[in-house]
Amino acid sequence: MPLRFSTTLNIFDSVYDGYCKEGYREPIKFTEALMVISKIKKISAVELRHSDITSDLTVKTVKRMLKDYDLFCSAVSVDYSESKKYALGALGHQHPKMRSSAIDEGRKAVDIARGLGTTEVVLRLYTDGSDYPFHVDYLNQWNTIISSVKTVAKYASPDINVSVLYKPREPRKFITVSSGGRALAMCQEIAMKNIGVAISFSNSLMAGEIPAETIAQVARAGKLFQMYLNDTCLPSDDLLVPGGYHLWELLETLFYLKTAKYKGYYNLDLRSPRMEPIYALQIAIGNIEIMDKKLEKLDITELRKAQRTLDAIESQKIIRRVMFI
């Protein structure tokens, strides 16, 4: 089965950091971004941010644009950290008015998803966390986030899936939903069919996880809804081209996505301040497809037999043959 690729539009943003205050490139218009993506044959969908929809760029207009460029909408995401309004928290905010506003953002994403014909919404909970010891009441914040996510999931049910995308830090020093285990625990506590986990390869590495292991555990629970492929130099969230640093881990990740029978999009979530976005996306797809092709040579029975011995020598020999012979 051929891989289905989607990309976020973050790669076209004007990237700022603590050094280049003016950003590394001029941002391009929404329409231009779709045009560039449409030229990459392997990409069939885009993930939109709920903030992409405005009074000038309505759902109806965007739906027509996607059709014109022969693209689907893979998901609609909400990244609360993009707005200074939620600097102190969003779905976990302790002020009812602010929390209600954040929930409304999630509902807006659900409405947009329905209008664009996608079944997926992703909540990036990067602003709910803490920066210092004793900064927050941990249990109260956890309970508040669960209550808020559940409210969004109920609004989305039964036709829209809601995924929680976790991350250990950035922009907060400590993010509450910081690992695959915590994200899965949240989903299991909410106990709704349409709530699941979104895994980002680089976020998983930042959390000190083995991405493939997290995939296996989340998929075992039937909660692997979204997969984002990228890479990081660590410890920061670099959103580099997948395979740029962690080639072996990428190979193992692709293997476990196949093992889990993952049928969703392979979402490219990249930041490319010093590389033209179109080339970054092409290299990313090329790296993934090369690794995926390598896996066709893997004798799974032989690998499982070697793994049962708990001797890394045999499994390393098998994978080395896949990679280099």
Secondary structure, DSSP 4 states (H G I P E B T S, - for coil): -PPPEEEESGGGS----SS-TT-SS----HHHHHHHHHTSTTEEEEEEEGGG--SSS-HHHHHHHHHHTT-EEEEEEEEGGG-GGGTT-STT-SSHHHHHHHHHHHHHHHHHHHHHT--EEEEE-TTSEESSTTSS-HHHHHHHHHHHHHHHHHHHTTT-EEEEEP-S-SSSSEESS-SHHHHHHHHHHHT-TTEEEEEEHHHHHHTT--HHHHHHHHHHTT-EEEEEE-B-SSSS---BPTTSS-HHHHHHHHHHHHHTT--S-EEE----TTS-HHHHHHHHHHHHHHHHHHGGG--HHHHHHHHHTT-HHHHHHHHHHHHH-
